[in-house]
Structure formats: structure tokens, C-alpha cells
């Protein structure tokens, strides 16, 4: 008799009472563990997360949380062998486990890096630019996002016990919220093993992470408007949970990732001798067999030009017949079992439904061989390919998801028909297109886009480096409309918004600058006798400014600059052409204005400013003519401390707002520059 798998609740490991539900090994059918969350105090778990984990995470800045994710990823990578070992019981092959375990850890790495690089080092996010709300500019608007003060409840599907958990934790922790993870029972022992490791690492603040192994009891009754739920699983369960009275009553945010009848389309242009044909066949086989087809992004519907149907069936038959099914511990085995015998039953039922409008052209439900395993005990299931010749009439392939190695091939007669068929999935996580024709790609992508969360266009140019049809990537959003649940996860920094409240701020630019710790144009500046370039990083304050002397632009400036740069554009050098242009006379080069501005604001002697490493958002707003006198308002906009690297002095990045004006105080150029500025020597030992 196996022991009950422990949950981690309110800072303690607790086994649910009773004997629980038995969870079996996917390959051998032997018991692995028992699941019960009976007796857990779900209300107290939520309160613990809100009162202990939440304030500790919110207290950290984005960069601190980003560094925490990186440290966690490195720690988990160091213990990956343990996860691979446990993963075997889920039926995963080495490749399946790699996607789940290292793919999941990779998500932590990417989210960490994006959080540290793309977001200022604050406890909140600035969303977009300042909005002008008044004529004189004394009343403006801006948006910021702050972490919610509750707990994120993550309900995950059984197919990716590590990746499914880590992709959600990445955004949650970066946003500054704690989480309660509820893995699917069938593979919960692997998620629990990883949670155990995360807690043992000591990297997460207290209360940041709890896990429920078993049911969620009355947890939904106690959710508030500051909590969120993310759900991955079947549409049926998702709909039920999303319509829980308390979710509706308190407008609790609910993100749903559900069933998806993803398609892959072979372009009309592709003939069997083209690389795109082979790539398409390889991808379909891969998507049917990786994770034994138990992937939310797997290809369920295959659309091919009618003239190519026989070629595609023959090529798939050849490849699929070589896929050896069995115990992934055996070297020859390419596809393991499903996660459980319940899944076998479920997929079989769905296959019966699919039979109504299509016929099986590859695969034998009973007559398949298993290497080093027993059919009735292990959850083995063969790859099955259906074919439906008239996909517009009566097939259930557009409605039924068999969550295993099962796909339906359907021929199309025109590109428009292929698009229409793809849309019949009523909203998918992903669609892919294999074509060498970019015109065709444009038409298909724009036709598919309103119904899809992600679209991959694969051809010979990108194939070698492509991550394929089925891989959601942490840089890109994952989710889809309609049947796929209408949710959105990951997408780099986009992923954190679900866990944060966006709030519109209105007030004077000076007040909003102070609140946002970012200089907004129009806010009061602070001038000082000391030049800003003579100050160390920590001495410069947001709003510190330099208003420079003036410089009159002469004809020789323009002639000299044309000579130095080689830019003899007519507006600078041809009197007649300039007169005929909308400038009406010769103007200075924009790049000369930038260079002259640098000459005005730079303090030349060696000092704390180490380098200028960029210029952003440049706009030339008015021409500068011969005889105009320009000057610069140079203001500290934002400061970001840099992580200390070996061999580098301690430093930070200062973003300066640069306004170049003429003698009438009209803006002629606007931009930001970024400088690397040294911290004072007292930080050298840090
Ligand atoms: P499921 O039965 O709906 O279960 C999903 C999760 O919900 C599991 O953790 C399950 O826990 C939990 N759950 C079930 N009933 C619940 C309830 N009344 N209250 C709270 N939690 C409850 O789905 P599944 O069979 O495990 O997963 C397969 C499905 O997930 C497929 O349809 C697939 O398309 C979908 N999926 C979607 C994505 C995506 O990203 N869109 C990813 C993976 C899978 P127990 O296991 O303890 O019942």
C-alpha cells in the first residue's frame, strides 16, 4: 500500500487523510502513490499565501524577482536527474521528459532574462507612454500595473507536470504574486517532486509556493477579487470552474487553456519532391508521437491539397509504421504509453466518435506490438490516422479531441477552403503551414489569425532552427480563442499582466513623475551647479537636469558635416532643390543636430560616465536652418542598477531625456540617451 502524497500547505508538508485515490505507473500499472487532500484547510492556505507570501514578493522589485527566477532555474537544472527518474512513471520517453523538465526550466530562464532586461527595476510596471490630457500640459495621464494582493491558484493538466507548472509560476512570481499549485492527480507525484526541490532550495520567500495533491475542496468558495485562477485542462472542467458562483460574484480573474483542434496545412505549392513536403511529414509524425500525442498543441487536423492526399498517406504510413511503442526504458521505443488507463479509455471513446465521419487509414487499435510492456497493464495506445474525404460535411474531426496519438487527414480543393476548414476548429492554440510561397503564406496566415493564438509558417529557410508546430515558447503568447479557452499565458513580460492590476493615473506631470519614479516631459526639473556627468550613479536623481548654453548653426557647420559624413542630401547642400522642397531653404542635417546637442550637454573630462550605449525614440520635430540657435534640456528620466559582473566596476544605466530647442523655444529634436554610469567607490567591494 503506497503512502498518501503530501501537500505543502501553510508552510508545512501534510498528508491528506484517508487512503486516497491510487495513482498507477503508466508503463507497468503498479501503484506509484495515493492522492488525498482531505483535511487540508483551503481557506487557511489562501490566507497564508495572501498574508505571508504576497507581501514578501511584492516587496521585491522586478529585477530582484527576475534574479530569483534565474537562481531557481539554475538550482532545478542541477537536480534534473531526479526529475527524469520520476518522470519515467508518467510514461514519458527521454525526449518527452526533456520537453517537460528542461523546457519548463528554460521558461524560468527566459522569463527571468526578459524581466531583468525589458522592465525598469521597480515594484510596478509602467504600461505605455504618458497621455496628454490638457492644452497647457499641466494635467496628464499614464498607466501603471501593480501586483494583486491575493494568491494565484494554478490548476494544471496531467500531460506536462513540470512545464505546465513552471510556465505559470514564471509569470506569477515575476509579477509578484504567490501561488498554490494543483497538479492533475495522474502525474502529481512529479510536480510534487519539483515543488519539494524548489522549497528545499530556500530561494523562494516564505509563503510564495504551496501545492495541493488531490482535490481543491472548498477553495473556490474563499477566492476574492485579489486572487486569480489559471486553469489548464478539458473544456468541460474549465467551464464548470469558470462558472463557479464565487468566481462570478467576485469577478475573480480566470485564465483558461482548454481543448484545441490544432491544424497543420500543406501548401498548394508543395510537391513531394520539395523539402517542405518532407518537413510536413516529419512534423505530423512528431506531433502524433511525442508525449504519445498528449499535447495541447498537437496536430489533430491535417489539411492537404486533394491532389496530394495519396502521397501524404503513403509517406505517413511509411514513417508511422516504424514507430515502436512500449516501455521508454527500452532503446528501440519511440513512443511511450498514455499517462493512465483512464486516458486509454477516454481516447478509445473519442476514436469511436471520430469513426462516425471518417475511416481509419493507419493504425490498428488492438493489433499493435508493445516492447517490454503489457497492453492491459500499461496505458499503451497506437498512432491512429483517420481520413475524411468530405471534411465540410458531417465529420466530428472539427469537434472531437482525442487526447492521444490520433489525427484526421482531410483534403481541400482551394486555399479559401483550407482556411474555412481551419476555422471550423472554432478557436485553436496553434496552426501551422508548410509552404515555399510567401504570397500563399500571407493569405493563409491572415485567414487563420482571428481563430488562432499562434501560427507557425515552416519552409526550408527556417526548418533547421525551427522549434516546430507544437512548442509554445516563453517569448511568445500561448493560448487561443474560443474552444481553446480564450486564455493567454507567457509571452515574455506580457504574461505578468494577468497577475497585476492596471491602473490609470491622472495628475500633474510632476506628481506622476514622482509616483512613477520616471521623469515625464513637462514635470518640474532640478538644476544643480554640478554637471550631471560629474555625479556617480547613486548621486543622480530622477528629474536632475542640465539646461545648456546656445549654439548658432552656421553654413560652414553644414558644409563641414556633409564632408565628414559624406551625406550630401539636397536639402543640406543644394540651394535650388532645397528652395523647391517643403523646407524652402537649406537645413542642417538631423545627425548634425544630434552631434551638436552632444557637444552642448557632454562634460568632456574623465568621470563617472563610462559610456554612451544607445539612443532611443528619436524624432526630428522642426527643421534647423542656418542662423538658428539651438540648446538642450537634458534630464534624468530613469535609473536602473546593473547586476555586478566580474571585471566591471559597479554601475547602472541612466536614461536621459533630451529635448533640443531653437531660439524660439520650439522643440527641434526629442530622444532619450542611455549612459553607463559608475557607482561610487564605496560599492567596489560589494
Ligand atoms: P481535466 O480532467 O479537465 O483536469 C484538468 C485539471 O483540473 C486537473 O488538475 C484536475 O485535477 C483538475 N480538476 C478536475 N476537476 C476539478 C474540479 N472539480 N475542481 C478543481 N479542479 C478540478 O483535464 P485532463 O484530462 O487532466 O487534461 C486533458 C485536457 O487538457 C485535454 O482536453 C487537453 O486539451 C487539455 N490541455 C490543454 C492545454 C492548453 O494549454 N490549452 C494543455 C494541456 C492540456 P484531477 O486530475 O485531480 O482531477
Boltz pocket constraint, residues with backbone or C-beta under 6 A from the ligand:
constraints:
  - pocket:
      binder: B
      contacts: [[A, 155], [A, 156], [A, 157], [A, 158], [A, 159], [A, 182], [A, 183], [A, 184], [A, 185], [A, 186], [A, 214], [A, 215], [A, 216], [A, 232], [A, 233], [A, 234], [A, 235], [A, 236], [A, 237], [A, 238], [A, 241], [A, 256], [A, 257], [A, 258], [A, 259], [A, 260], [A, 295], [A, 296], [A, 401], [A, 403], [A, 429], [A, 484], [A, 485]]
      max_distance: 6.0
